[in-house]
Amino acid sequence: MLKLKKEQPISLMKYFLYFLSSLVLLIIQAPANAQCKVSQIVEQGKFEIDSTYLYDGFTLTNFTMDDKVKHAQVQFTALKEQHYKLYFCNSGFTEEVKISIFKEEKDGKPGSDLLGATTAKDQFFEFALAKPGNYTVEYTFPTCENAEYGMTKNECMVMLISYKQK
């Protein structure tokens, strides 16, 4: 005769703990992932593009605001026979970001800052490139306003690229 073992209540408890721990992880990670809705930012930004220009793509820079100022760079190449406009937008944070644009000189070193601007809250910022060449866009991200209490914010900057033929 075959004897069946009685289910132990501990195995049910294991499943419950696994479910509970998974739920807690989802709750913790949801705000961090929800900060940067790239497709939404890009779609809204496309409406800001001058109607005589064609949308060509975007770059995404993710960063965390904490108790330290951070820097990030994005490389961009402007081709001959085209005019470019770059549009800068963010994930909705209110802190100001410094944006600098440098054109690479013939010796490969960065030239002087062509822009040196600071974004305002939820502002789309536009910059027209005058000449073909390699450019470096440098962001300077501020600290989080409540960093002294251990607060951090996961955010992003999006640069939309548009062009038209000369």
C-alpha atoms as one frame of an Amber mdcrd trajectory, in Angstrom:
protein
   0.000   0.000   0.000   1.244   3.493  -0.911   1.588   5.986   1.938   1.247
   9.684   1.164   3.143  12.163   3.244   1.147  14.873   4.844   1.927  18.351
   3.429   3.834  20.425   5.876   2.563  23.955   6.523   6.133  25.257   6.147
   6.067  24.820   2.345   2.996  27.048   2.139   4.812  29.589   4.283   7.787
  29.511   1.884   5.525  30.390  -1.047   3.931  33.196   0.915   7.339  34.656
   1.877   8.555  34.388  -1.719   5.442  36.214  -2.936   5.761  38.877  -0.240
   9.463  39.497  -0.928   8.806  39.758  -4.687   6.049  42.264  -4.053   8.304
  44.375  -1.828  11.039  44.420  -4.499   8.555  45.551  -7.137   7.316  48.353
  -4.918  10.863  49.524  -4.188  11.992  49.444  -7.829   8.861  50.955  -9.381
   9.605  54.605  -8.480  13.207  54.337  -9.712  12.155  52.953 -13.102   9.156
  55.247 -13.470  11.202  58.475 -13.407  12.290  58.392 -17.033   9.561  57.602
 -19.538  11.708  58.011 -22.632   9.046  57.406 -25.278   6.751  59.969 -23.647
   9.547  62.565 -23.404  10.554  62.005 -27.049   6.966  62.215 -28.327   6.348
  65.471 -26.436   9.684  66.842 -27.601   8.932  66.131 -31.256   6.187  68.776
 -31.115   8.856  71.376 -30.288  10.891  70.637 -33.437  10.775  73.357 -36.084
   8.465  72.208 -38.905  11.205  72.781 -41.515  13.445  70.224 -39.756  13.244
  66.426 -39.751  13.500  64.401 -36.541  16.621  62.203 -36.694  16.875  60.507
 -33.292  17.729  61.087 -29.674  20.317  60.420 -27.011  19.441  59.391 -23.479
  21.504  60.196 -20.391  20.362  58.580 -17.135  21.763  59.880 -13.861  21.140
  59.885 -10.128  20.914  63.114  -8.166  22.465  62.711  -4.738  24.869  64.742
  -2.595  27.464  65.197  -5.395  27.467  67.294  -8.570  27.764  64.956 -11.576
  28.980  65.379 -15.160  28.065  63.375 -18.266  29.030  63.701 -21.914  27.354
  62.803 -25.188  29.180  62.786 -28.535  27.486  64.022 -31.711  28.652  64.367
 -35.336  27.157  67.016 -37.614  27.486  66.202 -41.326  28.219  68.599 -44.200
  25.343  70.028 -46.217  22.930  69.869 -43.258  21.731  72.251 -40.595  21.111
  70.707 -37.182  19.029  71.737 -34.220  19.361  70.009 -30.883  16.495  70.032
 -28.398  17.099  69.292 -24.733  14.364  68.028 -22.445  14.241  66.180 -19.140
  12.134  63.763 -17.137  10.326  66.597 -15.355  12.687  67.437 -12.506  12.839
  71.057 -11.342  16.579  71.471 -10.702  18.670  73.396 -13.237  21.170  71.551
 -15.447  24.127  73.295 -17.088  24.558  72.332 -20.743  27.848  73.023 -22.526
  28.571  72.236 -26.179  32.126  71.973 -27.474  33.195  71.584 -31.110  36.248
  69.374 -31.529  39.181  71.290 -33.001  41.431  69.932 -35.769  43.947  68.728
 -33.178  41.227  66.620 -31.525  40.927  68.812 -28.432  37.634  70.440 -27.434
  37.214  74.074 -28.365  35.507  76.797 -26.379  32.007  76.372 -24.960  29.518
  77.315 -27.692  26.486  77.353 -25.435  27.114  77.517 -21.691  23.386  77.613
 -20.907  21.327  76.479 -17.963  17.937  74.839 -18.394  14.873  76.013 -16.530
  12.117  73.865 -15.048  10.488  71.574 -17.650  11.915  73.702 -20.453  12.670
  72.468 -23.952  15.943  74.045 -24.952  16.997  74.472 -28.585  20.476  74.997
 -30.073  21.429  75.320 -33.762  24.808  73.956 -34.893  26.615  76.297 -37.265
  29.255  73.997 -38.789  29.811  70.311 -39.526  32.136  68.403 -37.223  32.337
  66.449 -33.992  30.645  67.937 -30.959  30.605  67.054 -27.291  27.578  67.911
 -25.202  28.412  68.069 -21.501  25.766  68.076 -18.786  26.445  69.247 -15.230
  23.803  67.794 -12.925  23.146  69.422  -9.546  22.790  67.768  -6.186  19.431
  66.569  -4.901  17.838  69.242  -2.723  17.258  66.788   0.167  20.555  64.916
  -0.194  21.530  65.674   3.398  18.672  63.382   4.459  19.860  60.548   2.202
  17.401  61.332  -0.603  18.329  60.484  -4.210  16.465  60.916  -7.483  16.862
  58.854 -10.666  16.319  61.175 -13.636  17.274  61.559 -17.292  18.101  64.109
 -19.969  17.066  63.563 -23.584  18.669  65.317 -26.544  16.508  65.264 -29.694
  18.369  65.661 -32.968  16.794  67.293 -36.024  18.218  68.420 -39.363  17.410
  69.929 -42.747  19.344  70.098 -46.007  21.233  73.333 -46.755
